Amino acid sequence: MSLGWLARRIALALLAAFGVSVIVFALIRLVPGDIVTNLIGLEGNVSQAQQAEMRRLFGLDQPLWMQFGHWFAALLHGDLGISLRTDRSVFADLLMRFPVTLELSVGALILAVLIGLPLGVTAALNRGRAADLASSSFVLIGLAAPEFWLAILLILLFSLKLRWFPPNGFVPMNESLWENLRSVFLPSLALSLGLAAAVTRIVRASLLDVLSQDYVRTARAKGLPQRTVVYRHALRNALIPVITVVGLQVGNLLGGAVIIEQLFGLPGVGRYALEGINLRDYPVVQGAVLWIAVSFVLVNVIVDVLYGLIDRRVVYS
């Protein structure tokens, strides 16, 4: 892997993040209404002169190209702007909320691998049998069912009926590790099921392909135990496409966190973005979406690097 390739990959990632910022800036302003309209709805009758003055204070009276220029110039200095609603730094709010989203996404990723990997291996080793059919049913349900629907079912079962986990709220890790894990487990599980289904499917397909290779048949002919053949020789090569799929799905975890955080009342980046959309708080929406987009492209770069480290046949130049 050359430094030149890595530099080009990072440059493309930054270009993609810039494209996302332009698209988000334009789309949020195509939505009818703005924060002044929302404030007028809350405060009652406001004169046209007062509305114009409010838009001037918020900088909404300027042409769109000028608004974007000011925002992007500040972005180059690491400034994501000030919330129009709370007058707080968007960057500071994102730093405060990102650990919640990160914990949720990492928890979902771990659960997806812990669920999908053994199910995929079991399905591949029992092709056409009951275990394979059961895993296929799980894959079908996991890929087809919406995350919010699964989340509601989990709340009804584990929170309201069994009372094992709290239905909403978040306890920071520095207050109580046990309560923190309890508060984040159900959201992580709801967010992980779709990815777990995808991991199960790709592990099954990849492992079946690897098990038919000559070196696997040679290992079996030497009398190696089935467990050694599968887990030491076949599974490592079968995991190469799995890592790619998991890495690409991290962006979906960050995007899905918007709905999950709202349902479970988690104070993360997704809920922050949703609040900004509802209130037409442009700096909040732009900052949150750009934050998620940059996280997504950085994960893709890391996945590409890991792909080359795991499979020595892959050479980037």
C-alpha positions, 0 to 999 in steps of 0.5 A, a space after each residue: 500500500 503506497 502513501 500516494 494511494 492513501 493520500 488520493 483516497 483521503 482527498 476523494 473522501 474530503 471531496 465527497 464530504 464537500 459534496 455532501 455539505 453542498 447538497 445538504 445546504 441546498 436541500 434544507 433550504 428547499 423545505 418550506 419555512 424556516 426558523 423564523 416561521 417556527 418562532 412566529 408560530 410559537 410567539 403569535 402575531 409578529 409584524 413583517 418588519 419584525 420578521 425581516 429583522 429576525 431574518 437579518 439577525 439570523 443571516 437569512 436575508 443574504 443570497 444563498 451563495 453568500 450564506 454558503 460562502 460564510 458557512 464554508 469559510 467558517 468550516 475551513 477553520 473548524 467552525 460549524 456555526 452557532 445554533 439559531 435556536 440555542 445560540 450554542 456552538 454546533 461543534 461543541 454540541 456534536 462533541 458532547 452528543 457523539 459519544 452516545 451515537 458512537 456507543 450505540 453504533 459500536 454496540 450494534 456492530 458488536 451485536 451484529 457480528 456476534 449474531 451474524 457470524 455464528 449463524 452464517 457459519 452454522 448455515 454454511 456447514 448445514 446447507 439445506 438442513 433445518 439450521 440453514 432454513 432457520 438462518 435464512 428465515 432470520 435473514 429474510 426478517 432482518 432485511 425486510 423488517 423496518 428498524 423502528 418496527 423491530 425497536 417497538 417490538 423490543 420495547 413492548 417485550 423486554 421493557 413493558 412486559 418483562 421489564 428487563 431494560 428501560 424503555 427510554 433514557 440514557 445513563 452515562 458510563 461515568 455514572 453507572 456502567 451497568 445502567 449504561 449498558 442496560 440503557 443502550 442494549 435494546 437500542 443497539 439490538 434494534 439497530 443491529 438486527 438488519 446488519 446481523 442479517 446481512 452478515 449472516 447472508 454474506 458469511 454463508 455465501 462466502 464460506 460455501 465458496 471457500 469450502 469448495 476451494 482446493 486448499 480446503 479439500 487438501 487440508 481435509 485430506 491431511 486428516 485435519 479436524 473439521 473445526 481446524 479446517 473451518 475456523 483456521 483456514 476457511 473462515 479467515 479468507 471467507 471474512 474478507 468480503 464480510 469486512 467490506 460489507 460491515 464497513 460499508 454498513 457502518 454508515 447505515 448504522 449512523 443513519 439508522 441511529 436517527 430513528 433509534 435515538 428518537 424512539 429510545 430518547 438517546 441524546 445522540 447526534 441523530 436526535 440532534 439532527 432531527 431536532 434541527 430539521 423540525 426547527 429549521 435550525 440550518 447550522 445544526 442540520 448541516 453540522 450533524 449531517 456533515 459530521 455523519 458523512 465525514 465519519 462514514 467516508 473515514 470508515 470507508 478509508 479504514 475498511 480499504 486499508 484493512 482489506 489490503 492488510 488482511 488479503 495480501 493479494 490486494 495491492 493498492 498503488 
